[in-house]
Amino acid sequence: MKLTSKQLQENYQKLIDIIDDTFVDTDDNERHTKLREMYDHLEDRIVVAPASGKEHYHYSFAGGYVLHILHIVDISKQLSVMYKKMGGTIDFTEEELVFSALHHDFGKLGDLDHEYYIPNDDDWRRKKLGEIFTNDPNINNMRVPDRALWLLQHFGIKCSIKETLGIKLADGMYDDANPFYLKVFDKNRSLKTSLPHIIHWADAMSTWIEYDEWKQSLEEEKVEVKQRVKNIKIAASTTNQDLFDELFGDKK
């Protein structure tokens, strides 16, 4: 998928609108102000960041990150409603939900000096393996959630314990660091909040939906190519027939 400059800016504005509509400053916590400062500082990077490095993962194109985050915010809200409707306990605020959804992948933006993803200049790996982007070798090696939490603290943005767990455990059991939190058999050590589960389910669902979109785009591209080839054959056939008629047709 290729987004236009207008689409990139419109999607980013949707992200900013969510921040403006969700967060407010209080006497002891200028959360909205600090969030806007952080997003303003990283705006140029956020607008064009991809959501992943490989085309068959999800949204591996410029602007894919913002689209993915918008999906997570929307889906996590809907899942929390369903969770409550089915009897689950909602023990977190909407602000905590949105904050976690917004920043679960924030570490994919890189750090202050380096981007996390850079264009892959290896043409073979791009074409054969679908590795559209690669990791900047100059960036410090950190897990994505850990870098997200580091960036937030750098800009002075406080996180509740529930938000911290929501961000840190967003990848569920796909992250080797998470069984410590998720694979426990002592009720006293089990999670005290359902927020990380909601965020993980939203992330997993969004990722699969985006993968399905990629597969569908490939099918549409194949159909388009076949139609173009068919049109070329028809045009060539018509041209040849016209030429034949001109050379050998009846003379009057």
C-alpha positions as CSV (number, residue, x, y, z in Angstrom):
1,M,0.0,0.0,0.0
2,K,1.2,3.5,-0.8
3,L,-0.3,6.4,1.0
4,T,-0.4,9.9,-0.4
5,S,1.1,12.9,1.6
6,K,-2.5,14.0,2.3
7,Q,-3.4,10.6,3.7
8,L,-0.3,10.5,5.9
9,Q,-1.1,13.9,7.4
10,E,-4.8,13.0,7.8
11,N,-4.0,9.8,9.7
12,Y,-1.5,11.6,11.9
13,Q,-4.1,14.2,12.7
14,K,-6.5,11.4,13.8
15,L,-3.9,10.3,16.2
16,I,-3.4,13.8,17.6
17,D,-7.2,14.2,17.9
18,I,-7.4,11.0,20.0
19,I,-4.7,12.5,22.4
20,D,-6.5,15.8,22.6
21,D,-9.9,14.1,23.2
22,T,-8.6,11.7,25.8
23,F,-6.0,13.3,28.0
24,V,-6.1,16.4,30.2
25,D,-3.6,18.2,32.4
26,T,-4.1,18.2,36.2
27,D,-2.4,20.2,38.9
28,D,0.1,17.4,39.5
29,N,0.3,15.9,36.1
30,E,0.6,17.8,32.8
31,R,0.0,14.6,30.8
32,H,-1.7,16.1,27.8
33,T,1.0,18.9,27.4
34,K,3.8,16.4,27.7
35,L,2.3,14.0,25.3
36,R,1.9,16.8,22.7
37,E,5.5,17.9,23.3
38,M,6.7,14.3,22.6
39,Y,4.5,13.8,19.5
40,D,5.5,17.2,18.2
41,H,9.2,16.4,18.7
42,L,8.9,13.0,16.9
43,E,6.2,14.0,14.4
44,D,8.3,13.8,11.2
45,R,9.3,10.2,12.2
46,I,5.9,9.1,13.4
47,V,4.1,10.2,10.2
48,V,6.1,8.0,7.9
49,A,7.1,5.1,10.2
50,P,6.2,1.5,9.1
51,A,4.5,-0.9,11.4
52,S,6.8,-3.8,10.6
53,G,9.8,-4.6,8.5
54,K,8.5,-7.5,6.4
55,E,5.7,-7.0,3.8
56,H,3.9,-10.2,4.9
57,Y,3.8,-9.1,8.6
58,H,1.6,-6.0,8.8
59,Y,1.7,-2.6,7.2
60,S,5.3,-2.5,6.1
61,F,5.0,0.8,4.3
62,A,5.4,4.5,5.0
63,G,2.6,5.5,7.4
64,G,1.8,1.9,8.4
65,Y,2.7,2.6,12.1
66,V,0.0,5.3,12.5
67,L,-2.6,3.2,10.8
68,H,-1.8,0.2,13.0
69,I,-2.1,2.3,16.1
70,L,-5.4,3.8,15.0
71,H,-6.7,0.2,14.6
72,I,-5.5,-0.9,18.0
73,V,-7.2,2.0,19.7
74,D,-10.5,1.3,18.0
75,I,-10.4,-2.5,18.4
76,S,-9.3,-2.3,22.1
77,K,-12.3,-0.1,22.9
78,Q,-14.7,-2.5,21.2
79,L,-13.1,-5.5,22.9
80,S,-13.4,-3.9,26.3
81,V,-17.1,-3.4,25.7
82,M,-17.5,-7.0,24.7
83,Y,-15.4,-8.2,27.6
84,K,-17.7,-6.4,30.0
85,K,-20.8,-7.6,28.2
86,M,-19.7,-11.2,28.5
87,G,-19.1,-10.9,32.3
88,G,-15.5,-9.7,32.5
89,T,-14.3,-7.1,34.9
90,I,-13.2,-3.8,33.5
91,D,-10.7,-2.6,36.2
92,F,-9.1,0.2,34.2
93,T,-10.1,3.5,32.9
94,E,-10.6,4.4,29.2
95,E,-7.6,6.7,29.6
96,E,-5.4,3.8,30.7
97,L,-6.8,1.7,27.8
98,V,-6.1,4.4,25.1
99,F,-2.7,5.3,26.6
100,S,-1.6,1.6,26.4
101,A,-3.0,1.2,22.9
102,L,-1.3,4.3,21.7
103,H,2.1,3.4,23.0
104,H,2.3,-0.4,22.9
105,D,4.5,-0.2,19.8
106,F,6.0,3.3,20.5
107,G,9.5,1.7,20.7
108,K,9.3,1.0,16.9
109,L,9.9,4.7,16.4
110,G,13.5,4.3,17.6
111,D,15.3,6.5,20.2
112,L,16.3,10.1,20.2
113,D,19.1,9.7,17.7
114,H,18.2,6.7,15.5
115,E,15.1,5.3,13.8
116,Y,14.2,1.7,14.5
117,Y,13.4,0.9,10.9
118,I,15.4,2.1,7.9
119,P,14.8,1.2,4.2
120,N,16.5,-2.0,3.3
121,D,19.0,-1.3,0.5
122,D,19.6,-5.0,-0.2
123,D,17.6,-5.5,-3.4
124,W,17.7,-9.3,-3.2
125,R,16.3,-9.4,0.4
126,R,13.6,-6.9,-0.5
127,K,12.4,-8.9,-3.5
128,K,13.0,-12.5,-2.4
129,L,12.3,-12.2,1.4
130,G,10.0,-9.2,1.5
131,E,12.2,-7.4,3.9
132,I,11.2,-3.9,3.0
133,F,12.8,-2.4,6.1
134,T,15.6,-3.4,8.4
135,N,16.7,-2.4,11.9
136,D,19.2,0.5,12.2
137,P,22.4,-1.2,13.4
138,N,23.3,2.0,15.3
139,I,20.4,1.8,17.7
140,N,20.8,0.3,21.2
141,N,19.4,-3.2,21.4
142,M,16.2,-3.0,23.4
143,R,12.9,-4.7,23.3
144,V,10.2,-2.6,21.7
145,P,8.1,-2.2,24.9
146,D,11.1,-1.3,27.0
147,R,12.1,1.4,24.5
148,A,8.6,2.7,24.5
149,L,8.6,3.0,28.3
150,W,12.1,4.6,28.2
151,L,10.8,7.2,25.7
152,L,7.8,8.0,27.8
153,Q,9.9,8.6,30.9
154,H,12.4,10.7,28.9
155,F,9.6,13.1,28.0
156,G,8.4,13.1,31.6
157,I,5.2,11.2,30.9
158,K,4.0,9.2,33.9
159,C,2.5,5.7,33.5
160,S,0.3,3.8,35.9
161,I,1.2,0.3,36.8
162,K,-1.7,-1.0,34.6
163,E,-0.5,1.1,31.7
164,T,3.1,-0.2,32.2
165,L,1.8,-3.8,32.1
166,G,-0.5,-3.0,29.1
167,I,2.5,-1.8,27.1
168,K,5.0,-4.3,28.3
169,L,2.8,-7.4,27.7
170,A,1.1,-6.3,24.4
171,D,2.8,-9.1,22.4
172,G,1.6,-11.7,24.8
173,M,3.5,-15.0,24.7
174,Y,5.1,-14.0,21.4
175,D,7.7,-12.1,23.5
176,D,10.1,-14.4,25.3
177,A,10.2,-12.0,28.3
178,N,6.5,-12.3,29.0
179,P,5.9,-15.9,30.3
180,F,7.2,-14.5,33.7
181,Y,4.1,-12.4,33.8
182,L,1.6,-14.6,31.9
183,K,2.6,-18.2,32.5
184,V,2.1,-18.5,36.2
185,F,0.3,-21.1,38.3
186,D,0.2,-19.2,41.6
187,K,-2.9,-17.0,41.9
188,N,-1.0,-14.5,44.0
189,R,1.4,-13.9,41.1
190,S,-1.2,-13.7,38.3
191,L,-2.0,-10.4,36.7
192,K,-4.1,-8.1,38.8
193,T,-5.6,-6.3,35.8
194,S,-7.3,-7.4,32.6
195,L,-5.8,-4.5,30.6
196,P,-2.8,-6.3,29.2
197,H,-5.1,-9.1,27.8
198,I,-7.3,-6.5,26.1
199,I,-4.3,-4.8,24.5
200,H,-2.8,-8.1,23.4
201,W,-6.1,-9.3,21.8
202,A,-6.5,-6.0,20.0
203,D,-3.0,-6.1,18.7
204,A,-3.3,-9.7,17.6
205,M,-6.6,-9.1,15.8
206,S,-5.4,-6.0,14.1
207,T,-2.2,-7.7,12.9
208,W,-4.2,-10.6,11.4
209,I,-6.7,-8.2,9.7
210,E,-3.8,-6.2,8.3
211,Y,-2.2,-9.5,7.0
212,D,-5.5,-10.4,5.4
213,E,-5.5,-7.0,3.7
214,W,-2.0,-7.6,2.3
215,K,-3.1,-11.0,0.9
216,Q,-6.1,-9.5,-0.7
217,S,-4.0,-6.8,-2.2
218,L,-1.8,-9.4,-3.8
219,E,-4.9,-11.2,-5.3
220,E,-6.2,-7.9,-6.6
221,E,-2.8,-7.1,-8.1
222,K,-2.8,-10.5,-9.9
223,V,-6.2,-9.9,-11.4
224,E,-5.1,-6.4,-12.5
225,V,-2.0,-7.8,-14.2
226,K,-4.0,-10.5,-15.9
227,Q,-6.5,-7.9,-17.2
228,R,-3.7,-5.7,-18.5
229,V,-2.1,-8.7,-20.3
230,K,-5.5,-9.6,-21.8
231,N,-6.0,-6.0,-23.0
232,I,-2.6,-6.0,-24.6
233,K,-3.3,-9.2,-26.4
234,I,-6.7,-7.9,-27.6
235,A,-5.0,-4.6,-28.8
236,A,-2.3,-6.6,-30.6
237,S,-4.8,-8.9,-32.2
238,T,-6.9,-5.9,-33.4
239,T,-3.8,-4.2,-34.7
240,N,-2.6,-7.3,-36.6
241,Q,-6.1,-7.8,-38.1
242,D,-6.2,-4.2,-39.3
243,L,-2.7,-4.5,-40.8
244,F,-3.8,-7.7,-42.6
245,D,-6.9,-6.1,-44.0
246,E,-4.9,-3.2,-45.2
247,L,-2.4,-5.4,-47.0
248,F,-4.6,-8.1,-48.3
249,G,-8.1,-6.8,-48.1
250,D,-10.4,-6.4,-51.1
251,K,-9.3,-3.7,-53.4
252,K,-12.0,-1.5,-54.8
